[in-house]
Amino acid sequence: MKVLVIAPHMDDEVLGCGGTIIRHVDSGDQVTVCIVANRAYDHKYELNLIEQEKDCCKKAKQILSYQDLIFLDLPDEKLDQSQIDIIIPL
């Protein structure tokens, strides 16, 4: 089975459904995680913090052993304006 996990921010995939991801991986399913947005801190995008979060997300991928990780890199506070940017890549 193919499983697509869509998470709004980095860490939401683990906090929201990490156990479900592990269950699917253990069952032999192909799991892909898609992170939609980069988190804004105090309404600002700090590239060093975004890169740190991406590194943590990649480490979580290794720990959970799922196959694919996709970053859409959309702006966090403008998702209501860019729905087409979310739908097309998926």
C-alpha positions as CSV (number, residue, x, y, z in Angstrom):
1,M,0.0,0.0,0.0
2,K,1.1,3.6,-0.6
3,V,0.6,6.0,2.2
4,L,0.9,9.8,1.9
5,V,1.2,11.8,5.1
6,I,0.6,15.5,4.7
7,A,1.9,17.6,7.6
8,P,1.5,21.4,7.8
9,H,4.8,21.9,9.5
10,M,8.0,20.1,10.3
11,D,7.5,17.9,13.4
12,D,3.7,17.6,12.9
13,E,4.3,14.3,11.0
14,V,5.9,12.8,14.1
15,L,3.7,14.4,16.8
16,G,0.5,13.8,14.9
17,C,0.9,10.4,13.4
18,G,4.4,9.0,14.2
19,G,2.9,5.8,15.5
20,T,0.8,5.3,12.4
21,I,3.9,5.9,10.2
22,I,5.8,3.2,12.1
23,R,2.9,0.8,11.8
24,H,2.7,1.3,8.0
25,V,6.5,1.0,7.6
26,D,6.5,-2.2,9.7
27,S,3.7,-3.6,7.5
28,G,5.8,-3.0,4.4
29,D,3.9,-0.1,3.1
30,Q,5.5,2.7,1.1
31,V,5.3,5.9,3.2
32,T,5.8,9.4,1.8
33,V,5.7,12.4,4.1
34,C,5.0,15.8,2.6
35,I,5.8,18.9,4.7
36,V,3.7,21.8,3.4
37,A,5.0,25.0,5.0
38,N,8.1,26.5,6.6
39,R,7.3,27.8,10.1
40,A,7.3,31.6,10.7
41,Y,8.8,32.8,13.9
42,D,7.3,36.0,15.1
43,H,6.0,36.6,11.6
44,K,9.5,36.2,10.2
45,Y,11.2,33.4,8.2
46,E,14.6,32.7,9.7
47,L,16.5,30.5,7.2
48,N,18.9,29.0,9.9
49,L,15.9,27.9,12.0
50,I,14.2,26.4,8.9
51,E,17.3,24.5,8.0
52,Q,17.6,23.2,11.6
53,E,14.0,22.0,11.4
54,K,14.7,20.3,8.1
55,D,17.7,18.5,9.5
56,C,15.6,17.3,12.5
57,C,12.9,16.2,10.1
58,K,15.5,14.2,8.0
59,K,16.7,12.5,11.2
60,A,13.2,11.6,12.1
61,K,12.8,10.1,8.7
62,Q,15.8,7.9,9.4
63,I,14.5,6.8,12.8
64,L,11.0,6.1,11.5
65,S,12.5,4.4,8.3
66,Y,9.9,5.7,5.8
67,Q,10.8,6.1,2.2
68,D,10.3,9.6,0.9
69,L,10.3,13.1,2.4
70,I,9.1,16.1,0.4
71,F,9.3,19.8,1.4
72,L,7.0,22.1,-0.4
73,D,8.6,25.2,1.3
74,L,5.5,27.3,1.2
75,P,5.1,30.3,3.4
76,D,3.4,29.4,6.7
77,E,1.2,32.4,7.1
78,K,-0.1,32.6,3.5
79,L,-1.4,29.1,3.0
80,D,-4.9,30.4,2.4
81,Q,-3.6,32.3,-0.6
82,S,-1.6,29.5,-2.2
83,Q,-3.9,26.4,-2.2
84,I,-3.1,25.7,-5.8
85,D,0.6,25.6,-4.8
86,I,-0.2,22.8,-2.4
87,I,-2.5,20.8,-4.7
88,I,-0.3,20.7,-7.9
89,P,2.8,19.0,-6.3
90,L,0.6,16.4,-4.6
